[in-house]
């Protein structure tokens, strides 16, 4: 099965309406509680556990019973300061700061790194270019220069060619401020930028005194699936943004790491752009707690998924494949003998396993996260086999 274009897949399969779809599933299922500890629900979508409000409150209560959660005051002190310190250790950067959103972290980093220079090179399929409402242009007067359309990444050679080409293509030189790289790239089904290419791009940027930003919203996924530490990834960049909610369970928030001279400019930018929130401890405490052991849990999730997918592929009634340079997203196709949508319904109602609805081609995607650890691989395999057998045409 070839690589599935994520945006087209979402539209065709109905996964784009999962936020509305999931509550409906929960209502229809036999689940009697929202607590994964009591009746674990395995979810083959999202990058981590997706807490409902009551689950979130219960988790915070558990955290607080172990060690009292300390509140922050406009992002200062308490759980926020502890979280920032933890991320300086993880990334190896001089300083870190909590921000309410990843878009804010990306845009502020690019703006500060660029200074008065206006051009910023980005991947055409990146979040910065496609999903941040042209903030770089409309708010910060930065001109985004997209490269590698339809591809996961551009190469150092691509970047050098684009930079050199500016001399003959533009009359006035406005200066290259920064380069931004997203890794892994969600629009490209979570595929990664190879470390060797990152090294080359970093070396080129440093030789030209061009600053380099990492949109590492899902960098923990890249690290788990590549075996490259987050600190090593971060070492090639001037600033690094990491999401707190995609797999750390927080209600929101982001962390931006970099040199002190860069990070020290962020509080003022947050204030003037309305991002200086009074209390951030509910998200910071959750992320701080779930950071402990995240690397081990992700490695165990990969092992569990590998065992599960190998066993299921042997049935010849389902094909779960991998993507070149992929992370936790796996293309899935049911055989013509099987009604994939019926499998999806049976898994949810009878086994509390949730997958995205297959499209008209009987295709879907499995996104591996740590909910796969709620049960052993053998029991999950049995559930799938039973559901598939019952859904034969």
Secondary structure, DSSP 8 states (H G I E B T S, - for coil): -----HHHHHHHHSGGGHHHHHHHHHHHS----S-TTTS--EESSSSS----HHHHHHHHHHHHHHS-----BTTBSHHHHHHHHHHHHHH--SEEEEES-HHHHHHHHHHHHHTT--EEEEETTSHHHHSSTTHHHHTT--EEEEESTTSS---HHHHHHHHHHHHHH-SS---EEEEEEESSBGGGTTB---HHHHHHHHHHHHHTT-EEEEE-TTHHHHHHHH---HHHHHHT-SEEEEESSTTT--SS-EEEEE-HHHHTTHHHHHHHTT---S--HHHHHHHHHHHTTHHHHHHHHHHHHHHHHHHHHTTSSEEE---TT--SEEEEEE-TTB-HHHHHHHHHHHH-EE-----TTSEEEEE--GGGGGS-HHHHHHHHHHHHHHTB-
